[in-house]
């Protein structure tokens, strides 16, 4: 069941990085939803490898195929199966680590758990699995659009280069204006230069993706174990390379007094609002109608183009040398993944609350 996420709007992903392909079965999508295949492909194109000088140069078109659940452009209410076939896998790039554990990868833990592992590109632990999330998330986003809910994710930090502005100060329509997906072109240029220099030094770097969800109605979420922010955290922490999640005021909120941090209510044009939004749009685990915003921290990519000390499956000391094509920094390609996981969470919670036809 660890390959399945969601309660009503439920996805099960399958496939490996260097296998035949990667895909997803989406169950629980209401019938009659207009499914725009071009939009699904657009989202996959945002995630695909080889799109710029600061991403891996593996060349995959990531062309999606819908195998079931859609007829004449509408969802039928039956399981939707989406698949992308691998085309540019170079498995020989990984033959040198067939018996070696790469530092900070899933090699050792998968071997300990299963006693066998697909070493080609990391197999199931590869971030290539996330294309299945993006494909199904694109369907979720089409549902949310009908409900007036929009999701905006963007890169707010790459290594030490930070975008020191809140999302309210940014023009979020400019996220796609540069290859790093930072809606401030001046800061974006600094980020790109830093990532490119890191790549030339055969090293890697981490970063932060910020996300804001607009238009979420009050009342989504559960009061105890299925709190909305807890599910968003789980969804984000399930993404490869994620090391941290905070929503609303996050860790900085501990520096404020309660009198400063409380979000006071008022009514404007018959609608309940808050004067501030340190709660990040969620109170008691339930959405309050304000913008939901959070940050997701990604670690530096574990595969380095340099020698590192490690051990092999027999416990011998070995040297691991990075080969193949890898991202020097994942954050630009992670943006559509964060969008997708946020969309899956919100859609699932909406359908839990509303047993009505969309």
KOLLO-504938 format. One record per residue (C-alpha): residue number from 1; residue in three letters; y, z, x. Coordinates in pm, whole numbers. Example, Ala and Ser with C-alpha at 12.3 -4.5 7.8 and 13.67 -1.06 7.14 Angstrom:
2
+-----+------+--------+--------+--------+
:  nr : rest :      v :      w :      u :
+-----+------+--------+--------+--------+
:   1 :  ALA :   -450 :    780 :   1230 :
:   2 :  SER :   -106 :    714 :   1367 :
+-----+------+--------+--------+--------+
This chain:
358
+-----+------+--------+--------+--------+
:  nr : rest :      v :      w :      u :
+-----+------+--------+--------+--------+
:   1 :  UNK :      0 :      0 :      0 :
:   2 :  UNK :    236 :     22 :    297 :
:   3 :  UNK :    283 :   -354 :    262 :
:   4 :  UNK :    422 :   -305 :    -91 :
:   5 :  UNK :    770 :   -186 :   -189 :
:   6 :  UNK :    922 :   -111 :   -530 :
:   7 :  UNK :    799 :     36 :   -857 :
:   8 :  UNK :    890 :   -225 :  -1120 :
:   9 :  UNK :   1046 :   -501 :   -913 :
:  10 :  UNK :    770 :   -490 :   -654 :
:  11 :  UNK :    712 :   -697 :   -342 :
:  12 :  UNK :    406 :   -728 :   -118 :
:  13 :  UNK :    462 :   -909 :    210 :
:  14 :  UNK :    194 :  -1076 :    420 :
:  15 :  UNK :    147 :  -1275 :    741 :
:  16 :  UNK :    204 :  -1246 :   1114 :
:  17 :  UNK :    454 :  -1382 :   1363 :
:  18 :  UNK :    208 :  -1626 :   1521 :
:  19 :  UNK :    -31 :  -1670 :   1230 :
:  20 :  UNK :    -29 :  -1955 :    979 :
:  21 :  UNK :    278 :  -1824 :    803 :
:  22 :  UNK :    464 :  -1535 :    643 :
:  23 :  UNK :    516 :  -1477 :    274 :
:  24 :  UNK :    566 :  -1245 :    -19 :
:  25 :  UNK :    428 :  -1189 :   -367 :
:  26 :  UNK :    700 :  -1064 :   -602 :
:  27 :  UNK :    577 :   -896 :   -920 :
:  28 :  UNK :    788 :   -755 :  -1201 :
:  29 :  UNK :   1058 :  -1022 :  -1208 :
:  30 :  UNK :   1164 :  -1063 :  -1574 :
:  31 :  UNK :   1093 :  -1398 :  -1735 :
:  32 :  UNK :   1372 :  -1646 :  -1790 :
:  33 :  UNK :   1570 :  -1575 :  -1474 :
:  34 :  UNK :   1725 :  -1890 :  -1325 :
:  35 :  UNK :   1577 :  -1923 :   -975 :
:  36 :  UNK :   1788 :  -2131 :   -737 :
:  37 :  UNK :   1557 :  -2238 :   -454 :
:  38 :  UNK :   1852 :  -2366 :   -249 :
:  39 :  UNK :   2006 :  -2018 :   -254 :
:  40 :  UNK :   1680 :  -1866 :   -127 :
:  41 :  UNK :   1682 :  -2121 :    156 :
:  42 :  UNK :   2046 :  -2042 :    238 :
:  43 :  UNK :   1958 :  -1676 :    285 :
:  44 :  UNK :   1660 :  -1763 :    503 :
:  45 :  UNK :   1883 :  -1989 :    712 :
:  46 :  UNK :   2108 :  -1688 :    780 :
:  47 :  UNK :   1807 :  -1497 :    916 :
:  48 :  UNK :   1621 :  -1775 :   1096 :
:  49 :  UNK :   1590 :  -1787 :   1476 :
:  50 :  UNK :   1766 :  -2038 :   1698 :
:  51 :  UNK :   2095 :  -2039 :   1506 :
:  52 :  UNK :   2330 :  -1954 :   1795 :
:  53 :  UNK :   2353 :  -1869 :   2163 :
:  54 :  UNK :   2326 :  -1496 :   2088 :
:  55 :  UNK :   1992 :  -1521 :   1907 :
:  56 :  UNK :   1636 :  -1608 :   2009 :
:  57 :  UNK :   1589 :  -1979 :   2075 :
:  58 :  UNK :   1260 :  -2004 :   1884 :
:  59 :  UNK :   1309 :  -2306 :   1659 :
:  60 :  UNK :   1187 :  -2247 :   1305 :
:  61 :  UNK :   1324 :  -2428 :   1001 :
:  62 :  UNK :   1185 :  -2143 :    786 :
:  63 :  UNK :   1150 :  -2383 :    493 :
:  64 :  UNK :   1046 :  -2183 :    188 :
:  65 :  UNK :    783 :  -2297 :    -59 :
:  66 :  UNK :    745 :  -2145 :   -405 :
:  67 :  UNK :    375 :  -2141 :   -489 :
:  68 :  UNK :    381 :  -1968 :   -827 :
:  69 :  UNK :    582 :  -1785 :  -1091 :
:  70 :  UNK :    862 :  -2041 :  -1138 :
:  71 :  UNK :    856 :  -2329 :  -1387 :
:  72 :  UNK :   1138 :  -2576 :  -1438 :
:  73 :  UNK :   1375 :  -2349 :  -1246 :
:  74 :  UNK :   1302 :  -2033 :  -1447 :
:  75 :  UNK :   1089 :  -1729 :  -1369 :
:  76 :  UNK :    784 :  -1710 :  -1594 :
:  77 :  UNK :    730 :  -1333 :  -1571 :
:  78 :  UNK :    417 :  -1384 :  -1361 :
:  79 :  UNK :    389 :  -1309 :   -985 :
:  80 :  UNK :    619 :  -1525 :   -773 :
:  81 :  UNK :    466 :  -1625 :   -440 :
:  82 :  UNK :    696 :  -1748 :   -163 :
:  83 :  UNK :    565 :  -1866 :    173 :
:  84 :  UNK :    708 :  -2000 :    499 :
:  85 :  UNK :    471 :  -2167 :    743 :
:  86 :  UNK :    516 :  -2105 :   1117 :
:  87 :  UNK :    589 :  -2413 :   1327 :
:  88 :  UNK :    720 :  -2316 :   1672 :
:  89 :  UNK :    495 :  -2026 :   1771 :
:  90 :  UNK :    410 :  -2020 :   2144 :
:  91 :  UNK :    124 :  -1774 :   2156 :
:  92 :  UNK :     59 :  -1840 :   2525 :
:  93 :  UNK :    386 :  -1658 :   2600 :
:  94 :  UNK :    204 :  -1337 :   2506 :
:  95 :  UNK :   -134 :  -1381 :   2677 :
:  96 :  UNK :    -14 :  -1168 :   2971 :
:  97 :  UNK :     19 :   -860 :   2743 :
:  98 :  UNK :   -316 :   -895 :   2565 :
:  99 :  UNK :   -425 :   -565 :   2721 :
: 100 :  UNK :    -86 :   -417 :   2810 :
: 101 :  UNK :    145 :   -197 :   2605 :
: 102 :  UNK :    508 :   -303 :   2608 :
: 103 :  UNK :    751 :     -6 :   2630 :
: 104 :  UNK :    910 :     92 :   2295 :
: 105 :  UNK :    706 :   -166 :   2103 :
: 106 :  UNK :    441 :   -106 :   1837 :
: 107 :  UNK :    163 :   -216 :   2076 :
: 108 :  UNK :     35 :    131 :   2163 :
: 109 :  UNK :     68 :    284 :   1816 :
: 110 :  UNK :   -100 :    -13 :   1643 :
: 111 :  UNK :   -383 :      4 :   1896 :
: 112 :  UNK :   -426 :    377 :   1835 :
: 113 :  UNK :   -423 :    336 :   1457 :
: 114 :  UNK :   -638 :     25 :   1415 :
: 115 :  UNK :   -830 :    -13 :   1742 :
: 116 :  UNK :   -730 :   -378 :   1742 :
: 117 :  UNK :   -395 :   -559 :   1745 :
: 118 :  UNK :   -255 :   -908 :   1726 :
: 119 :  UNK :    -60 :   -921 :   2051 :
: 120 :  UNK :     91 :  -1266 :   1975 :
: 121 :  UNK :    457 :  -1194 :   1912 :
: 122 :  UNK :    372 :   -847 :   1788 :
: 123 :  UNK :    167 :   -977 :   1495 :
: 124 :  UNK :    245 :   -782 :   1182 :
: 125 :  UNK :    495 :   -559 :   1362 :
: 126 :  UNK :    714 :   -859 :   1442 :
: 127 :  UNK :   1057 :   -883 :   1279 :
: 128 :  UNK :    943 :  -1223 :   1154 :
: 129 :  UNK :    790 :  -1030 :    864 :
: 130 :  UNK :   1144 :   -971 :    738 :
: 131 :  UNK :   1182 :  -1332 :    626 :
: 132 :  UNK :    957 :  -1237 :    334 :
: 133 :  UNK :   1202 :   -961 :    240 :
: 134 :  UNK :   1496 :  -1200 :    264 :
: 135 :  UNK :   1321 :  -1456 :     41 :
: 136 :  UNK :   1241 :  -1201 :   -231 :
: 137 :  UNK :   1577 :  -1031 :   -185 :
: 138 :  UNK :   1746 :  -1364 :   -258 :
: 139 :  UNK :   1582 :  -1359 :   -602 :
: 140 :  UNK :   1700 :  -1000 :   -653 :
: 141 :  UNK :   2055 :  -1105 :   -560 :
: 142 :  UNK :   2043 :  -1379 :   -823 :
: 143 :  UNK :   1955 :  -1116 :  -1083 :
: 144 :  UNK :   2230 :   -881 :   -962 :
: 145 :  UNK :   2487 :  -1161 :   -975 :
: 146 :  UNK :   2427 :  -1190 :  -1349 :
: 147 :  UNK :   2503 :   -818 :  -1374 :
: 148 :  UNK :   2827 :   -845 :  -1176 :
: 149 :  UNK :   2685 :   -664 :   -872 :
: 150 :  UNK :   2770 :   -797 :   -524 :
: 151 :  UNK :   2642 :   -698 :   -181 :
: 152 :  UNK :   2834 :   -748 :    144 :
: 153 :  UNK :   2678 :   -664 :    481 :
: 154 :  UNK :   2847 :   -729 :    813 :
: 155 :  UNK :   2829 :   -635 :   1181 :
: 156 :  UNK :   3060 :   -342 :   1257 :
: 157 :  UNK :   2940 :   -266 :   1610 :
: 158 :  UNK :   2762 :   -442 :   1898 :
: 159 :  UNK :   2694 :   -210 :   2190 :
: 160 :  UNK :   3023 :    -33 :   2267 :
: 161 :  UNK :   3237 :   -291 :   2081 :
: 162 :  UNK :   3336 :   -139 :   1746 :
: 163 :  UNK :   3518 :   -264 :   1439 :
: 164 :  UNK :   3741 :     36 :   1369 :
: 165 :  UNK :   3833 :    -59 :   1012 :
: 166 :  UNK :   3694 :     49 :    677 :
: 167 :  UNK :   3551 :   -218 :    449 :
: 168 :  UNK :   3859 :   -183 :    224 :
: 169 :  UNK :   4074 :   -314 :    509 :
: 170 :  UNK :   3861 :   -624 :    563 :
: 171 :  UNK :   3841 :   -966 :    402 :
: 172 :  UNK :   3467 :   -971 :    333 :
: 173 :  UNK :   3479 :  -1343 :    254 :
: 174 :  UNK :   3508 :  -1398 :    632 :
: 175 :  UNK :   3167 :  -1252 :    722 :
: 176 :  UNK :   3022 :  -1599 :    786 :
: 177 :  UNK :   3323 :  -1722 :    983 :
: 178 :  UNK :   3161 :  -1647 :   1321 :
: 179 :  UNK :   2812 :  -1629 :   1472 :
: 180 :  UNK :   2803 :  -1249 :   1497 :
: 181 :  UNK :   2896 :  -1201 :   1126 :
: 182 :  UNK :   3187 :   -965 :   1183 :
: 183 :  UNK :   3474 :  -1021 :    934 :
: 184 :  UNK :   3739 :   -967 :   1201 :
: 185 :  UNK :   3749 :  -1269 :   1430 :
: 186 :  UNK :   3924 :  -1091 :   1719 :
: 187 :  UNK :   3664 :   -815 :   1732 :
: 188 :  UNK :   3391 :  -1073 :   1674 :
: 189 :  UNK :   3492 :  -1259 :   1989 :
: 190 :  UNK :   3463 :   -937 :   2189 :
: 191 :  UNK :   3120 :   -873 :   2041 :
: 192 :  UNK :   2998 :  -1225 :   2116 :
: 193 :  UNK :   3122 :  -1207 :   2475 :
: 194 :  UNK :   2949 :   -871 :   2527 :
: 195 :  UNK :   2619 :   -987 :   2377 :
: 196 :  UNK :   2626 :  -1309 :   2577 :
: 197 :  UNK :   2695 :  -1122 :   2900 :
: 198 :  UNK :   2407 :   -887 :   2818 :
: 199 :  UNK :   2181 :  -1190 :   2765 :
: 200 :  UNK :   2280 :  -1338 :   3100 :
: 201 :  UNK :   2192 :  -1004 :   3263 :
: 202 :  UNK :   1844 :  -1036 :   3104 :
: 203 :  UNK :   1903 :   -718 :   2906 :
: 204 :  UNK :   1950 :   -625 :   2539 :
: 205 :  UNK :   2187 :   -418 :   2328 :
: 206 :  UNK :   2192 :   -253 :   1985 :
: 207 :  UNK :   2451 :   -239 :   1711 :
: 208 :  UNK :   2547 :   -136 :   1359 :
: 209 :  UNK :   2539 :   -326 :   1029 :
: 210 :  UNK :   2764 :   -189 :    754 :
: 211 :  UNK :   2700 :   -263 :    386 :
: 212 :  UNK :   2899 :   -221 :     65 :
: 213 :  UNK :   2758 :   -273 :   -284 :
: 214 :  UNK :   3019 :   -341 :   -552 :
: 215 :  UNK :   2980 :   -330 :   -928 :
: 216 :  UNK :   2687 :    -88 :   -952 :
: 217 :  UNK :   2705 :     91 :  -1288 :
: 218 :  UNK :   2686 :    469 :  -1311 :
: 219 :  UNK :   2342 :    610 :  -1380 :
: 220 :  UNK :   2107 :    435 :  -1135 :
: 221 :  UNK :   1878 :    667 :   -940 :
: 222 :  UNK :   1659 :    969 :  -1002 :
: 223 :  UNK :   1754 :   1334 :   -955 :
: 224 :  UNK :   1484 :   1462 :   -718 :
: 225 :  UNK :   1250 :   1258 :   -500 :
: 226 :  UNK :   1369 :    910 :   -593 :
: 227 :  UNK :   1736 :    964 :   -524 :
: 228 :  UNK :   1919 :    633 :   -491 :
: 229 :  UNK :   2048 :    706 :   -142 :
: 230 :  UNK :   1701 :    821 :    -33 :
: 231 :  UNK :   1549 :    491 :   -144 :
: 232 :  UNK :   1826 :    295 :     27 :
: 233 :  UNK :   1757 :    497 :    342 :
: 234 :  UNK :   1384 :    430 :    319 :
: 235 :  UNK :   1445 :     59 :    266 :
: 236 :  UNK :   1679 :     33 :    564 :
: 237 :  UNK :   1462 :    246 :    793 :
: 238 :  UNK :   1168 :     18 :    715 :
: 239 :  UNK :   1349 :   -269 :    888 :
: 240 :  UNK :   1236 :   -337 :   1245 :
: 241 :  UNK :   1450 :   -174 :   1516 :
: 242 :  UNK :   1643 :     52 :   1276 :
: 243 :  UNK :   1708 :    398 :   1420 :
: 244 :  UNK :   1968 :    543 :   1189 :
: 245 :  UNK :   2109 :    541 :    835 :
: 246 :  UNK :   2411 :    716 :    687 :
: 247 :  UNK :   2593 :    667 :    359 :
: 248 :  UNK :   2934 :    770 :    237 :
: 249 :  UNK :   3114 :    998 :    480 :
: 250 :  UNK :   2787 :   1044 :    670 :
: 251 :  UNK :   2796 :   1259 :    980 :
: 252 :  UNK :   3176 :   1249 :   1001 :
: 253 :  UNK :   3192 :   1433 :    670 :
: 254 :  UNK :   3080 :   1758 :    834 :
: 255 :  UNK :   3422 :   1786 :    998 :
: 256 :  UNK :   3603 :   1814 :    663 :
: 257 :  UNK :   3658 :   2115 :    440 :
: 258 :  UNK :   3511 :   2095 :     91 :
: 259 :  UNK :   3864 :   2084 :    -47 :
: 260 :  UNK :   3919 :   1765 :    154 :
: 261 :  UNK :   3578 :   1610 :     92 :
: 262 :  UNK :   3539 :   1647 :   -285 :
: 263 :  UNK :   3596 :   1327 :   -485 :
: 264 :  UNK :   3819 :   1419 :   -777 :
: 265 :  UNK :   3764 :   1243 :  -1109 :
: 266 :  UNK :   4024 :   1075 :  -1328 :
: 267 :  UNK :   4023 :    822 :  -1612 :
: 268 :  UNK :   4191 :    483 :  -1586 :
: 269 :  UNK :   4189 :    238 :  -1876 :
: 270 :  UNK :   3903 :    431 :  -2032 :
: 271 :  UNK :   3689 :    417 :  -1718 :
: 272 :  UNK :   3588 :    721 :  -1511 :
: 273 :  UNK :   3684 :    683 :  -1145 :
: 274 :  UNK :   3723 :    900 :   -834 :
: 275 :  UNK :   4037 :    928 :   -622 :
: 276 :  UNK :   3836 :    920 :   -299 :
: 277 :  UNK :   3481 :    807 :   -231 :
: 278 :  UNK :   3335 :   1026 :     40 :
: 279 :  UNK :   3019 :   1043 :   -175 :
: 280 :  UNK :   2956 :    675 :   -106 :
: 281 :  UNK :   2915 :    594 :   -473 :
: 282 :  UNK :   2618 :    831 :   -519 :
: 283 :  UNK :   2621 :   1190 :   -641 :
: 284 :  UNK :   2309 :   1396 :   -708 :
: 285 :  UNK :   2102 :   1094 :   -614 :
: 286 :  UNK :   2254 :    886 :   -897 :
: 287 :  UNK :   2521 :    614 :   -878 :
: 288 :  UNK :   2862 :    715 :  -1014 :
: 289 :  UNK :   3012 :    367 :  -1058 :
: 290 :  UNK :   3213 :    361 :   -732 :
: 291 :  UNK :   3133 :    134 :   -437 :
: 292 :  UNK :   2814 :    227 :   -256 :
: 293 :  UNK :   2854 :    197 :    120 :
: 294 :  UNK :   2638 :    281 :    419 :
: 295 :  UNK :   2575 :    204 :    786 :
: 296 :  UNK :   2251 :    104 :    958 :
: 297 :  UNK :   2196 :    151 :   1334 :
: 298 :  UNK :   1976 :    -93 :   1525 :
: 299 :  UNK :   1833 :    -11 :   1867 :
: 300 :  UNK :   1843 :   -251 :   2163 :
: 301 :  UNK :   1563 :   -509 :   2146 :
: 302 :  UNK :   1259 :   -366 :   2326 :
: 303 :  UNK :   1153 :   -689 :   2500 :
: 304 :  UNK :   1345 :   -727 :   2827 :
: 305 :  UNK :   1341 :  -1022 :   3063 :
: 306 :  UNK :   1269 :   -789 :   3354 :
: 307 :  UNK :    979 :   -585 :   3493 :
: 308 :  UNK :    898 :   -246 :   3339 :
: 309 :  UNK :    633 :     15 :   3413 :
: 310 :  UNK :    365 :     79 :   3153 :
: 311 :  UNK :    -11 :    120 :   3104 :
: 312 :  UNK :   -289 :   -101 :   2970 :
: 313 :  UNK :   -563 :    -32 :   2710 :
: 314 :  UNK :   -778 :    122 :   2985 :
: 315 :  UNK :   -509 :    370 :   3092 :
: 316 :  UNK :   -424 :    190 :   3416 :
: 317 :  UNK :    -68 :    173 :   3545 :
: 318 :  UNK :     66 :   -181 :   3510 :
: 319 :  UNK :    387 :   -381 :   3524 :
: 320 :  UNK :    501 :   -555 :   3208 :
: 321 :  UNK :    715 :   -865 :   3249 :
: 322 :  UNK :    910 :   -999 :   2953 :
: 323 :  UNK :    844 :  -1360 :   2861 :
: 324 :  UNK :    912 :  -1584 :   2564 :
: 325 :  UNK :   1219 :  -1617 :   2345 :
: 326 :  UNK :   1387 :  -1303 :   2218 :
: 327 :  UNK :   1716 :  -1183 :   2072 :
: 328 :  UNK :   1955 :  -1007 :   2313 :
: 329 :  UNK :   2092 :   -827 :   2004 :
: 330 :  UNK :   1948 :   -834 :   1651 :
: 331 :  UNK :   2248 :   -738 :   1440 :
: 332 :  UNK :   2376 :  -1086 :   1346 :
: 333 :  UNK :   2034 :  -1185 :   1211 :
: 334 :  UNK :   1987 :   -841 :   1055 :
: 335 :  UNK :   2281 :   -885 :    816 :
: 336 :  UNK :   2086 :  -1089 :    556 :
: 337 :  UNK :   1792 :   -847 :    591 :
: 338 :  UNK :   2015 :   -551 :    501 :
: 339 :  UNK :   2156 :   -755 :    210 :
: 340 :  UNK :   1805 :   -830 :     88 :
: 341 :  UNK :   1670 :   -474 :    109 :
: 342 :  UNK :   1978 :   -339 :    -68 :
: 343 :  UNK :   1931 :   -597 :   -344 :
: 344 :  UNK :   1563 :   -508 :   -385 :
: 345 :  UNK :   1646 :   -138 :   -421 :
: 346 :  UNK :   1928 :   -185 :   -673 :
: 347 :  UNK :   1731 :   -437 :   -880 :
: 348 :  UNK :   1429 :   -207 :   -895 :
: 349 :  UNK :   1642 :     88 :  -1007 :
: 350 :  UNK :   1823 :   -123 :  -1265 :
: 351 :  UNK :   1495 :   -234 :  -1419 :
: 352 :  UNK :   1371 :    127 :  -1418 :
: 353 :  UNK :   1671 :    221 :  -1632 :
: 354 :  UNK :   1693 :    -84 :  -1853 :
: 355 :  UNK :   1394 :   -209 :  -2054 :
: 356 :  UNK :   1601 :   -495 :  -2194 :
: 357 :  UNK :   1587 :   -869 :  -2141 :
: 358 :  UNK :   1839 :   -986 :  -1884 :
+-----+------+--------+--------+--------+
